[in-house]
Structures are given as structure tokens and as C-alpha cells.
């Protein structure tokens, strides 16, 4: 465990554009600011993408993005445990409130991202169902391709919601850690105040005894 502890983050904003031509069953896909990890996985899955459904690329991209979210949540969990271990390494209880609140901020941001991702997937699933009603014939779309895309989007949506629940649970655990640290520090400060008051009382009593001794005790001859 290092002598100091710092938390770093790296934010990525991606943009995806998909244009589908039903007449030729071809697609134009543009992905901007895509990290290498997602890019390599998308290239590996290109052969399994069926161009008869315009949402196949959405499903593939959402699946790889969910894996990144899931990895990020597990990384945050590890950092929270590292922070707790770091505080114990300091010897006497020395809570790092700034670090704890910084961790809470990161977890809050991740929960917000997962909320947006879940809402976006719901919109994609809805739009796919609308498209399925507009183009229900096999000449336009292959039926089992439509079902496969719907299942992929549904499973990805469930995975993102599961990651969000882990994020909420992690935030509650961290808040408990912050509250515990605050209560312990408050009790320790209260004990210090009581000790100081007791010392002042003892000091006053000693002064009283000294004055009484000077007034009532006979001097030594």
C-alpha cells in the first residue's frame, strides 16, 4: 500500500451514427472517439452482424459499452476497498474525508451514466419495435434477425441495470463508511473536550486546596 493515495479517472464520450438502406441491405456506420478496446471488439464481431436489421450495430455497440461499464464498476469497488485498507494502514484511525467524498462523487457520476444508458436502450428497443411493425415482411427484414437483435438489446439492458444496482449498493456502503468515520471522529473529539474540562476542574480544585492551605494551615516553624 503506498504512503499516499490518489484516485484518477478517464472519461470518454462516444458518438455513433448508423444509416441503413433497405433497398440494398447496406449500412453506413460512423463511430467517433471510440477507444481501442471497443474498436477491436467491434471489428471482431463484424462477421456476425446481420445487415438486414439496422439495429444490429446498435446491439453490438451497446453490448461492448456495457462491458466497459461493468469493468468500471468493479474497478470502483476495488478502489473503495483500497481506500479502507489505506486508512487502516495509517495506524490510529485517521479518516480521509476528502478522498472518501471524492470516491462518492465518482460513484454518483457512474450511476448517472448508467441511468442514461438504460434509458437510451429502452428508446432503441422501442424504436426497433416500431420499425418491425413498419417492415414486417421477410423481403424487408429477416424475422429471426429481428428477434436476435431484440434479445441482445434486452440482455444488454438487463446487464446495465444490474451494473447500476451494484453501483447503488457500492454508494450505500461508501456512505456508511463516511458516516462511521464522522461518528468516530465526533466521539473522539467529544472525549477530548471532556478530558480538557476534567483537567480544568482538577486544576481549579488544586488551586482551591493551595489557597486553603495558605489561609488555614499554620506555617512551619
Beta strands, then each sheet from edge to edge (+ up, - down):
strand 1: 15-21
strand 2: 26-32
sheet 1: 1+ 2-
end
